[in-house]
């Protein structure tokens, strides 16, 4: 009801299971999927992975829902290809803003709770770090950009931090994504933590 009543937004489908969500995504053109993690038949992480892996859905973004305090699967969802996540008690206005953010190609990752959640999940022993060879391909400026993305900064904030235009910052972010094989900014945040370039705030 909230999305349908918002100018410029349309609900094109609803699904009650992860498997149905994947099938609906393949059958119905859309810009964003708002995906729960815990669903019957197929969980949201695997559903996200299947959507992200489907070349026909390359422009479709996934925004994951989590309870944050109890759900440690969000990092797996980001690795699977989600562009960000929301907590389930998000205010309506923030939910709409999040959908617009993700639809615009940005990752919904802020330096506060998001960073702490990723840092906690990265303490798992099986968290793979970007290869040294991939990091070696980054220029010094690109490493600086990766650090700022990892800290949750958007293009305008990166530009202000490094004294460049937002468009130049966006170009640097795109180059870093290409060199690290990242699908979007969410995966760059993960790479920044896993490489040790950004460390958890104590």
C-alpha positions as CSV (number, residue, x, y, z in Angstrom):
1,X,0.0,0.0,0.0
2,X,2.8,2.4,0.9
3,X,4.7,1.9,-2.3
4,X,1.6,1.8,-4.5
5,X,0.5,5.2,-3.1
6,X,3.9,6.8,-3.8
7,X,4.2,8.8,-7.1
8,X,6.8,7.2,-9.4
9,X,6.6,3.8,-7.7
10,X,4.6,0.7,-8.7
11,X,4.3,-2.7,-7.1
12,X,4.5,-5.1,-10.0
13,X,4.3,-8.3,-8.0
14,X,4.4,-10.0,-4.6
15,X,5.7,-13.4,-3.6
16,X,5.4,-15.4,-0.4
17,X,8.3,-17.7,-0.9
18,X,11.9,-17.3,-2.1
19,X,11.3,-19.6,-5.0
20,X,8.2,-17.7,-6.1
21,X,10.2,-14.4,-5.8
22,X,12.9,-15.7,-8.2
23,X,10.3,-16.9,-10.7
24,X,8.4,-13.6,-10.5
25,X,11.6,-11.6,-11.0
26,X,12.3,-13.6,-14.1
27,X,8.8,-13.2,-15.4
28,X,8.1,-9.5,-14.5
29,X,10.3,-6.5,-15.3
30,X,11.2,-4.6,-12.2
31,X,13.9,-2.3,-10.8
32,X,14.1,-3.4,-7.2
33,X,13.1,-6.5,-5.2
34,X,12.5,-6.0,-1.5
35,X,13.6,-9.4,-0.1
36,X,13.0,-10.9,3.3
37,X,15.7,-13.3,4.5
38,X,13.5,-15.9,6.3
39,X,11.0,-17.3,3.9
40,X,9.6,-20.8,3.2
41,X,10.7,-23.0,0.4
42,X,13.8,-21.0,-0.5
43,X,15.4,-18.5,1.8
44,X,16.1,-14.9,0.8
45,X,19.8,-15.4,0.6
46,X,19.6,-18.2,-2.0
47,X,16.8,-16.3,-3.8
48,X,19.1,-13.3,-4.0
49,X,21.9,-15.4,-5.2
50,X,19.8,-16.8,-8.1
51,X,18.6,-13.4,-9.1
52,X,22.1,-11.9,-9.0
53,X,23.5,-14.8,-11.0
54,X,20.9,-14.5,-13.8
55,X,22.3,-12.5,-16.6
56,X,18.9,-11.6,-17.8
57,X,18.3,-9.8,-14.5
58,X,21.5,-7.8,-14.5
59,X,19.7,-4.5,-13.9
60,X,17.6,-5.8,-11.0
61,X,18.6,-4.7,-7.5
62,X,17.8,-6.6,-4.3
63,X,17.1,-4.8,-1.0
64,X,17.2,-7.3,1.9
65,X,15.2,-7.1,5.1
66,X,16.7,-8.2,8.4
67,X,16.0,-7.9,12.1
68,X,19.7,-6.9,12.5
69,X,20.1,-7.8,16.2
70,X,19.3,-11.5,15.6
71,X,20.0,-12.1,11.9
72,X,23.6,-12.8,11.1
73,X,22.8,-13.9,7.5
74,X,22.9,-10.4,6.1
75,X,26.6,-10.6,5.0
76,X,25.8,-13.8,3.1
77,X,23.0,-11.9,1.4
78,X,25.3,-9.1,0.4
79,X,27.9,-11.6,-0.9
80,X,25.0,-13.2,-2.8
81,X,24.4,-10.0,-4.6
82,X,22.1,-7.8,-2.5
83,X,22.6,-4.1,-2.9
84,X,21.9,-3.4,0.8
85,X,19.6,-4.1,3.7
86,X,17.0,-2.5,5.9
87,X,15.8,-3.4,9.4
88,X,12.2,-4.4,9.6
89,X,11.1,-1.5,11.8
90,X,12.3,1.1,9.2
91,X,10.1,4.1,9.0
92,X,7.9,4.3,5.9
93,X,9.7,7.4,4.6
94,X,13.1,5.7,5.0
95,X,11.8,2.6,3.3
96,X,10.8,4.6,0.2
97,X,14.1,6.5,0.3
98,X,16.0,3.2,0.5
99,X,14.1,1.8,-2.5
100,X,15.0,4.9,-4.5
101,X,18.7,4.7,-3.4
102,X,19.0,1.1,-4.5
103,X,17.1,1.7,-7.7
104,X,19.6,4.5,-8.5
105,X,22.5,2.1,-8.3
106,X,23.8,3.1,-4.9
107,X,24.4,0.6,-2.0
108,X,22.3,1.2,1.1
109,X,25.1,0.9,3.5
110,X,25.7,3.4,6.2
111,X,28.8,3.7,8.5
112,X,26.8,3.0,11.7
113,X,24.9,-0.2,12.3
114,X,25.7,-1.6,8.9
115,X,29.4,-1.3,9.4
116,X,29.2,-3.0,12.8
117,X,27.1,-5.8,11.4
118,X,29.5,-6.5,8.6
119,X,32.5,-6.3,10.9
120,X,30.8,-8.8,13.3
121,X,30.1,-11.2,10.5
122,X,33.6,-10.9,9.0
123,X,35.0,-12.4,12.2
124,X,33.8,-15.7,10.8
125,X,36.8,-17.9,9.9
126,X,35.6,-18.6,6.4
127,X,35.4,-15.0,5.2
128,X,37.4,-14.8,2.0
129,X,39.5,-11.7,1.5
130,X,40.2,-10.1,-1.9
131,X,43.3,-11.6,-3.5
132,X,46.6,-9.7,-3.1
133,X,46.8,-9.5,-6.9
134,X,43.4,-7.9,-7.2
135,X,44.3,-5.3,-4.5
136,X,47.7,-4.7,-6.2
137,X,45.9,-3.5,-9.4
138,X,44.4,-0.6,-7.4
139,X,46.1,2.8,-7.6
140,X,46.7,4.7,-4.4
141,X,43.7,6.9,-5.2
142,X,41.5,3.9,-5.8
143,X,42.6,2.4,-2.5
144,X,41.6,5.7,-0.8
145,X,38.2,5.5,-2.6
146,X,37.7,1.9,-1.5
147,X,38.3,2.9,2.1
148,X,35.8,5.7,1.9
149,X,33.2,3.4,0.3
150,X,33.9,0.9,3.1
151,X,33.1,3.7,5.6
152,X,29.8,4.2,4.0
153,X,30.4,7.4,2.1
154,X,28.5,8.2,-1.1
155,X,30.0,9.8,-4.2
156,X,29.4,13.4,-3.0
157,X,31.0,12.6,0.3
158,X,34.0,10.9,-1.3
159,X,34.4,13.8,-3.6
160,X,34.5,16.2,-0.7
161,X,36.9,14.1,1.2
162,X,39.3,13.7,-1.7
163,X,38.7,17.2,-3.2
164,X,37.2,15.9,-6.5
165,X,33.9,16.2,-8.1
166,X,31.2,13.6,-7.4
167,X,31.4,12.5,-11.0
168,X,35.1,11.8,-10.7
169,X,34.4,9.9,-7.5
170,X,31.8,7.8,-9.3
171,X,34.3,7.0,-12.0
172,X,36.9,5.9,-9.4
173,X,34.3,3.7,-7.7
174,X,33.4,2.1,-11.0
175,X,37.0,1.4,-11.8
176,X,37.5,-0.2,-8.3
177,X,34.4,-2.3,-8.9
178,X,35.8,-3.5,-12.2
179,X,39.3,-4.4,-10.8
180,X,37.9,-6.3,-7.8
181,X,35.1,-7.9,-9.8
182,X,32.4,-6.4,-7.5
183,X,28.8,-6.3,-8.6
184,X,28.0,-3.1,-6.7
185,X,29.0,-0.9,-3.8
186,X,27.7,-3.3,-1.2
187,X,30.4,-5.8,-2.3
188,X,33.0,-3.0,-2.2
189,X,32.2,-2.4,1.4
190,X,32.7,-6.1,2.1
191,X,36.0,-6.1,0.2
192,X,37.2,-3.1,2.2
193,X,36.6,-4.9,5.5
194,X,37.9,-8.3,4.3
195,X,41.1,-6.8,2.9
196,X,41.8,-5.0,6.2
197,X,41.7,-1.6,4.6
198,X,38.8,-0.7,6.9
199,X,38.6,-2.1,10.4
200,X,35.7,-2.2,12.9
201,X,35.2,0.8,15.1
202,X,35.8,-0.2,18.7
